[in-house]
Amino acid sequence: MQKDFFIYQAQTTKFAAGFEVEKAEGSYIYGTDGRKYLDFVAGVSANTLGHSHPKVVNAIKEQTDKYLHVMVYGEYAQEKPIALCKLLAEATPDPLEVTYLVNSGAEAIDGSLKLAKRYTGREEIVSFKDSYHGNTYGALSVSGNENHKREFRPLLPMVTFIEFNNEADFDKITEKTACVILETIQGAAGFLVPDTHYLINLKKRCEEVGALLILDEIQPGFGRTGKLFSFEHFGIVPDILVMGKGMGGGVPVGAFMSSKEVMETLSHSPKLGHITTFGGNPLIAAASYATLKEVVDSGLMNEVEEKEKLYRELLVHPKIKNINGMGLMLAVNLGTPEYTLEVAKKCMERGLIVFWQLYRNEYLRISPPLTISKEEITEGCQIILDILNEN
């Protein structure tokens, strides 16, 4: 299987692991080598409820017995997409009330940018240095790392980049700005958290000039920080909310939300302002609804703060420079990219899956399922500490 993987499936790096997966359940991935591996990554924040959560699996099975794809997005009323959008509206503050379901976080970013331009009638976009929003052309255009963009230019014009947590840059947000887009917690840059009043003041600036504020919650959303969405920690509500990754419980999905007034501008002048064939797919919506329902009802979010605290208490070592992030999205600074990659490799050999941050490879990524137990956290952290002691 590994041989065919490297021959027939397109690769994104020259050093893919090619780990052969047999099955996955709960906090573990089982390899064809007969071993089980504790998962501290959760598919890069995607498996919110762990692997093959029974409520998600059952929701998928039930929907397959009814129907799969029946029509392009936005034409037919279907039970699970409607239930998902309704539950999202009930679980989020005003003015967020209408959801556009798409296939991925990156597509949701593209849709949100189109929506902001359509509603405001403006062309300029303000984004952030070291931001990451995905790899479609729109999402890549507003991502803030030139090394990942250079070879694909020209990209979208009229995009200005400002510094995260630097209010002195607010003067670059003007009456010409359609939207300001940012990750509530910067992901690829090492899980950087906004300063206490930063988002409040950013929102005020957007309101002063009539720009829309788009928050990218693709990674922290769906309970990862102890709130359904991390903006709830910071005293604001975005004009447009983008989500993906963990909203599907392991299936491909994305969405963007706004008020009805804003969203309806995609329906006319021109019609089909955004269109997607498989967005809102009933099978995917069934899994997403089951995931959201479990996150909201189960009390898992109430456990996040205590689990974060346990990680921070256990991961104390002279080779750990600092730990960024909040909740169950933590970035452990091991000093250099080379050392971090070596530690990640050694962890895999010991039966622990960890990863690294896209832009800042010196940071070890920890983003486990919300369902991870304290015993599993302790077990995994001990593996990391053992490797740091030995290497």
Protein Blocks (a to p, Z undefined) as FASTA:
>chain_A
ZZmmmmmmccfbfkbgkiacfbdehjbccdfkopacddfklnnomamnoghifklmmmmm
mmmmmoccfbdehkaccfklmmmmmmmmmmpccfbfbdcddfbfklmmmmmmmmmmmmno
pabdcddehiaebjbfklmmmpcbfklmmmmcccdehiacddehiaklmmmpcfklmbdc
ddfbafknoopacdfklmmmmmmmmmmnopacdddfklmgghlnopablklmnopacfbd
cdefjlnoopacddddddfklmmmmmgopehkbccfkgoiaklmmmmmmmmmmmmmnomm
mmmmmmmmmmmmmmgcfklmbdcdehjbdcddehiaklmmmmmmmmmmnopacdddfklm
mbccddddfkbcfklmmmmmmmmmmmmmmZZ
